[in-house]
Amino acid sequence: MNASWFVSALVGLVLGLSAGAVGSQPPEPAAAQGRRLFTEHGCYGCHTVRGTGTPIAPDLSHVGSFQTEGDLARRLRDPAVHAPGAHMPKLDLTDAEVRALAAYLASLR
């Protein structure tokens, strides 16, 4: 085996991996990830969006019309601080998940 061929192949593999070309998919857009998280975390168990869900808590169908993405992220991080007396639980979300869920909610207009 030619050593230069091996080095070229290795460099190509490393460059391909660093570019995400081997066995990866493009990153999921934040709002799409947030929509998925809304379902996975069972938010529809209390909230409705466009008629789907349970109308225990506020309907979120148009929440992006009157809440900014930043405001929504703050509410998601610590609901009791921003809505005292509300029964919204504090969700176990990473910062990236909070941002994605806020992006989804902000897109609802």
N, C-alpha and C positions, 0 to 999 in steps of 0.2 A: 504494500500500500504506500502510495506517495504521501510524504509528510505534508507537503503544501496543500494537497487535496484535503487531507484530514483537517488542517488548520482552517482552510476556507469553509469547509462544511460546518465546523464547530462555530466559527464566527457567524455564519449565516443562521444557524440555529439560535444562537444567543440573541442576535439582532431581531430575529422573528419573534422570539419569546418576549423580548422587551417591548416590541411593538404590539404585542397581543395577537399576533397573527396565527399562532398555533393553538387550536382547540379552544378558542375563546369567542365570546359573543360581544357585540357592542354593549356598552353600559346602558342600563335601563334608564329612560328619562325619569327625572325626579317625580313628576306628577303621576306617572304610570306606576312607579314603585310605591308612592303614597296611596294610590287607589288599592293596590294589592295589600298594603299594610292595613288599610281601613277594614278590609275583609278579614284578613288573617287575625287581627286583634279583636274582632267581633264588635266593632264600633256600631255596626248596623243593629246590634242587639238593643240599643237605646235610641240611636239617631236614624232618621230617614234621609235619603238622598233621592230626589225625583221619584217619590212614591215607594221606594224599596227600603225596608227596614222596619223598626218598631218605633212608634211615635211616643216614646217615654220622655226623651230629651228633645232639645230643639231640632227642628228640621234644618239640615245643612245644605239644602239644594242651592242656595244663593249666598252662602256665607262669604264667599270671595268678593261679593259686591259691597260689603260693609266692614270687612275685617282684612287687614293687610296680612301678608304672609308672615311678617315678623310678629305681629300680634298673635296670630294663630300659633306660631311656634312657642311663644311665651306661655300661652294658655295650656298647650300640650305638655310643656316641661313641668309645670306646677299649677294644676287647675284650681286648687283651693285658694291660692293667692289671688288669682284673677277673677274668680267667681265664688266668693265665700257663700257657703250654704248650698251650693250645687252638689249634686251627688256624683260628679265626674271623678272617676278614680285616677290616681296618678299611674300612668302606664310605664312599664319597664321598657323604655325605648332608648336606643343610642342617639347621639346627636344627629347622625346622618339620617336615621329613621324619623326623628322629629322634623328635620328639614324637608324630607320627602313627603311626609304626611301633611305638613303645612303647605307645601307646594300644591298638592292635590286639592286640599280644601280651598286654597286661594283661587284655584282654577274654576271652582264652582260658582257660576254667575247666572 
